[in-house]
Amino acid sequence: MRTRALSLLIWGGLLLFAVPVSAQCMLPTLWTSSRDSNIVRQMPVGDLSAVVDFEIDLGPTNPVVGVPGIAYDAVSDQMYLLIQQADPPGAPPFLATWDPTDGTIGIIGSVVVAFDCLDFNVDGEVHTLSKGTASPPQAFCELSLLSGTPSDLCAITNPEDGQTIAYHPPSGLFYQAAGDSVASFREVTATTAPGTPCTTTSITLDAGVASQSVSAICWSETQGAFLWATGGADGDLYTVSTTGASTFIGVLDFDATDMTLTMEMGPCPGTDFRRGDANGDGGVDISDAVFILGELFIPMSPTGPCQDADDVNDDGGVDISDAVFLLATLFIPMSPVPPAPGVSICGPDPTMDSVECLFYPSCL
């Protein structure tokens, strides 16, 4: 969603002129936590360098040494944390609510076992995995939002250290990733038989992520894939599909052992794209003009990933004139070419208008 506003300049009771304010969009925002730090970090997925730090603080008598789990519950519009205190040493973390706007922490209760990572399903139920060791299996559990007490669902047996889980809304299933050196990825079906193995389906990862450790995953509706953080400081962030295909996004210069996504209002990003590449295949040809005409006139036709690319003449709208403009560019000598960024170079839209580009994978 994109909204625009006008800043009014008034002098002596007279309206002199209106200045457009930057367009605002609901942007996917990444929140990360670490079992080895009391800092939660927030950043737009589109700009991983714009990091805001939040200190999780319970006061001098209750020092926090780690936040092994973080998850946003869309049902209650509430953020939840697993918080690890210094005292008593070795005690399991406790489940808590957290309000980033004022730092308020609401302690729910001990989770009894050393759990890592959190995520909610569509029903507002929070799930977790027992802390990874070299001796599997690891318990897959649901936590009580009233007491923090775990209910054992089943066990995930895998040969790798470390683990993280994420809920996949399209399938209604959880996915688990693990591995300190070589990553593995599997779909998980809870058997609700404590102590017995969960039903899992392994997924083959591509070379981009398979050879690296994994520390955290979460589902991104915007990307239609999981966000996947490799382990350790200066790790990388990827998207990973349910088939194991990965795309590099950027570098995280801190350790993230769990993460979650929210949608936050902010300035619309200047997503790079090629004007005229309506179908998003990375090139501009007659198929793009056909694609635009299909969008406009053929019911149930697919919509391209970037409407700015469809706005070939950059007039702030998408209509038949854009298809005509593109066909003229392609087949009529001396015809005008599409405005910046053009058809061959990736770049942002220099024009402020109501047409937006939420995602254009060919320029990533």
Secondary structure as the mmCIF struct_conf table of DSSP 4:
data_model
#
loop_
_struct_conf.conf_type_id
_struct_conf.id
_struct_conf.beg_label_comp_id
_struct_conf.beg_label_asym_id
_struct_conf.beg_label_seq_id
_struct_conf.end_label_comp_id
_struct_conf.end_label_asym_id
_struct_conf.end_label_seq_id
STRN STRN1 ARG A 2 TRP A 11
TURN_TY1_P TURN_TY1_P1 GLY A 12 GLY A 13
STRN STRN2 LEU A 14 SER A 33
TURN_TY1_P TURN_TY1_P2 ARG A 35 ASP A 36
BEND BEND1 ASN A 38 ASN A 38
STRN STRN3 ILE A 39 PRO A 44
TURN_TY1_P TURN_TY1_P3 VAL A 45 GLY A 46
TURN_TY1_P TURN_TY1_P4 LEU A 48 SER A 49
STRN STRN4 VAL A 52 GLU A 55
TURN_TY1_P TURN_TY1_P5 PRO A 60 THR A 61
BEND BEND2 ASN A 62 ASN A 62
STRN STRN5 VAL A 64 ASP A 73
TURN_TY1_P TURN_TY1_P6 ALA A 74 ASP A 77
STRN STRN6 GLN A 78 GLN A 85
BEND BEND3 ALA A 86 PRO A 88
TURN_TY1_P TURN_TY1_P7 PRO A 89 GLY A 90
HELX_LH_PP_P HELX_LH_PP_P1 ALA A 91 PRO A 93
STRN STRN7 PHE A 94 ASP A 99
TURN_TY1_P TURN_TY1_P8 PRO A 100 GLY A 103
STRN STRN8 THR A 104 SER A 110
BEND BEND4 VAL A 112 VAL A 113
STRN STRN9 PHE A 115 PHE A 120
TURN_TY1_P TURN_TY1_P9 VAL A 122 ASP A 123
BEND BEND5 GLY A 124 GLY A 124
STRN STRN10 VAL A 126 SER A 130
HELX_LH_PP_P HELX_LH_PP_P2 LYS A 131 GLY A 132
BEND BEND6 ALA A 134 SER A 135
STRN STRN11 GLN A 138 LEU A 143
TURN_TY1_P TURN_TY1_P10 LEU A 145 SER A 147
STRN STRN12 PRO A 150 ILE A 156
BEND BEND7 PRO A 159 ASP A 161
STRN STRN13 THR A 164 HIS A 168
TURN_TY1_P TURN_TY1_P11 PRO A 169 GLY A 172
STRN STRN14 LEU A 173 ALA A 178
BEND BEND8 ASP A 180 VAL A 182
STRN STRN15 SER A 184 THR A 189
TURN_TY1_P TURN_TY1_P12 PRO A 194 GLY A 195
BEND BEND9 THR A 196 THR A 196
STRN STRN16 PRO A 197 PRO A 197
HELX_LH_PP_P HELX_LH_PP_P3 CYS A 198 CYS A 198
STRN STRN17 THR A 199 ILE A 203
HELX_LH_PP_P HELX_LH_PP_P4 THR A 204 ASP A 206
HELX_RH_AL_P HELX_RH_AL_P1 ALA A 207 ALA A 210
TURN_TY1_P TURN_TY1_P13 SER A 211 SER A 211
BEND BEND10 GLN A 212 GLN A 212
STRN STRN18 VAL A 214 SER A 220
TURN_TY1_P TURN_TY1_P14 GLU A 221 GLY A 224
STRN STRN19 ALA A 225 THR A 230
BEND BEND11 GLY A 231 GLY A 232
TURN_TY1_P TURN_TY1_P15 ALA A 233 ASP A 234
STRN STRN20 GLY A 235 VAL A 240
TURN_TY1_P TURN_TY1_P16 THR A 242 THR A 243
BEND BEND12 GLY A 244 GLY A 244
STRN STRN21 SER A 246 LEU A 252
BEND BEND13 ASP A 253 PHE A 254
BEND BEND14 THR A 257 THR A 257
STRN STRN22 ASP A 258 PRO A 267
HELX_LH_PP_P HELX_LH_PP_P5 CYS A 268 PRO A 269
STRN STRN23 PHE A 273 PHE A 273
TURN_TY1_P TURN_TY1_P17 ARG A 275 GLY A 276
TURN_TY1_P TURN_TY1_P18 ALA A 278 ASN A 279
BEND BEND15 ASP A 281 GLY A 282
BEND BEND16 ASP A 285 ASP A 285
HELX_RH_AL_P HELX_RH_AL_P2 ILE A 286 PHE A 297
BEND BEND17 ILE A 298 ILE A 298
TURN_TY1_P TURN_TY1_P19 PRO A 299 MET A 300
BEND BEND18 PRO A 305 PRO A 305
HELX_RH_AL_P HELX_RH_AL_P3 GLN A 307 ASP A 310
TURN_TY1_P TURN_TY1_P20 VAL A 312 ASN A 313
BEND BEND19 ASP A 315 GLY A 317
BEND BEND20 ASP A 319 ASP A 319
HELX_RH_AL_P HELX_RH_AL_P4 ILE A 320 PHE A 331
BEND BEND21 ILE A 332 ILE A 332
TURN_TY1_P TURN_TY1_P21 PRO A 333 MET A 334
HELX_LH_PP_P HELX_LH_PP_P6 SER A 335 PRO A 338
TURN_TY1_P TURN_TY1_P22 ALA A 340 SER A 344
BEND BEND22 ILE A 345 ILE A 345
STRN STRN24 GLY A 347 GLY A 347
BEND BEND23 THR A 351 THR A 351
BEND BEND24 ASP A 353 SER A 354
BEND BEND25 LEU A 358 LEU A 358
HELX_RH_3T_P HELX_RH_3T_P1 PRO A 361 CYS A 363
#
